[in-house]
Amino acid sequence: MEGNINILQIITDSGPVIKFVLFLLFLASVYSWSIVIKKRKEFKTINENNALFINVFQNSSSFSEINSNAQNIGFSTFKLIFQRGNDELMSLQQSMKNSNYTLTDTKEHYSSFGIGALSRSLDAGINSANSYMDNRLPILASIGSIAPFVGLFGTVWGIINSFRGLSSGNASLSAVAPGIAEALIATAIGLAAAIPALWFFNHFNTKKEQVNADMDSFSKDFLNSVERTLISKI
């Protein structure tokens, strides 16, 4: 039907610069959606495995039992934190044994230095978990920030082509319409690539903040458990 806009035809008839810009935006959009799909699966898995691990943690009578019961649980931020803390706890106990600490010496050690080493180990576990969750998120932010400007470049180039049509002495709409159409399409595709990437970047950051709040609570629970079941028995 005459008067209808054929976007595919406009893209086909566009110049090599516009086609290159659209190709870049298409690749950016595809890549960002692949990251979105991957991160959605990652956060879902983390939440499911954290739920499994916290159940093991709360229903086990010792740290060795927790280690044994959690063997088959996949990646969990709680499990990572626990492993870091438990490894440090074992190292501290081994160091005390090698140094021939007496019961009194051990009590004085914890009384003087507290459990700072354990706390630092838990913090290291949290940092490792955050590094895992941050993987590829900066790419989404970059696509969300850069894609509009790439589209804007295509817009400017399309407007330049429109002025070329005017400079030919033909001031009719048919002379400038192709360049304007190219410009608008470049802008639209740039926004189409940027908006989802930026939205999901913020969405995943919100999820990461929720996981961080849970990790902070779990770290405190771990330290409380150490104080109750280990330090109090020294």
C-alpha positions, -999 to +999 in steps of 0.1 A: +000+000+000+014+034-010+024+056+019+034+027+042+069+028+056+090-003+048+117-002+075+135-032+060+136-014+026+149+017+042+177-002+059+185-020+027+187+013+007+208+030+034+244+039+029+273+018+041+279+040+072+243+036+084+244-001+077+276-004+097+261+016+126+230-006+126+251-037+125+270-026+155+238-018+174+223-052+164+254-070+177+253-050+210+216-058+214+221-095+208+251-096+232+233-077+259+203-101+257+226-131+260+241-115+292+206-109+305+196-145+300+228-158+316+225-134+346+189-143+352+198-179+354+228-172+377+208-152+402+180-178+402+206-205+409+223-185+436+190-179+454+180-216+452+214-229+463+215-203+492+182-216+504+195-252+503+227-242+521+210-222+549+188-252+555+219-274+559+236-248+580+207-245+604+201-282+607+237-295+611+253-300+645+289-292+635+309-274+608+323-307+596+287-320+592+278-288+573+308-295+549+297-330+544+260-322+538+267-293+515+290-312+491+263-316+464+251-280+466+262-259+436+275-224+437+261-206+467+273-173+481+266-186+516+286-217+509+315-197+496+315-175+527+312-205+550+342-222+533+364-192+537+354-188+573+357-225+581+392-227+564+404-198+585+390-213+617+408-246+610+440-227+603+437-208+636+431-240+655+460-257+638+483-227+646+473-229+682+481-266+684+515-261+667+523-233+691+513-255+721+487-231+733+472-241+766+436-236+774+444-204+792+465-191+763+438-198+738+412-180+760+435-150+762+441-150+725+404-148+717+399-123+746+426-100+733+422-103+695+386-115+692+376-131+659+390-104+636+407-130+614+375-149+609+356-117+601+382-107+575+380-141+559+342-138+557+346-104+541+370-119+516+343-145+508+318-117+503+342-099+479+346-131+459+309-136+457+304-100+445+331-105+418+312-135+406+279-116+405+295-086+389+307-106+360+296-090+327+273-065+344+296-036+334+291-047+298+254-041+302+261-006+316+285+002+288+259-009+261+232+011+279+255+042+279+272+039+245+244+026+222+224+059+222+255+077+211+262+052+184+226+057+172+231+094+175+261+092+151+239+074+126+213+101+131+238+129+124+250+110+093+215+106+081+208+143+085+240+151+066+227+130+037+195+150+039+214+182+035+232+167+005+198+161-010+190+198-004+223+210-018+215+193-051+189+220-057+160+196-051+141+208-021+113+183-023+104+159+004+116+130-017+151+144-017+155+146+020+132+118+032+157+089+028+183+107+049+157+115+076+144+080+076+179+066+081+185+090+109+153+081+127+159+044+123+195+047+137+181+066+167+153+041+173+176+011+172+202+028+194+175+033+220+161-002+215+196-016+223+203+008+252+170+008+272+168-030+280+205-031+287+203-003+312+171-015+328+185-050+334+218-036+347+198-017+374+176-048+379+206-071+385+223-045+408+191-045+429+192-083+431+229-081+440+222-057+468+196-082+482+221-110+481+246-088+498+222-080+526+216-118+530+254-125+529+259-099+557+233-115+578+248-150+572+283-137+581+269-125+615+252-159+620+284-177+612+304-156+638+276-161+664+278-198+658+315-198+662+313-179+695+285-202+708+298-236+697+336-232+695+350-203+715+327-209+745+340-245+747+377-236+747 
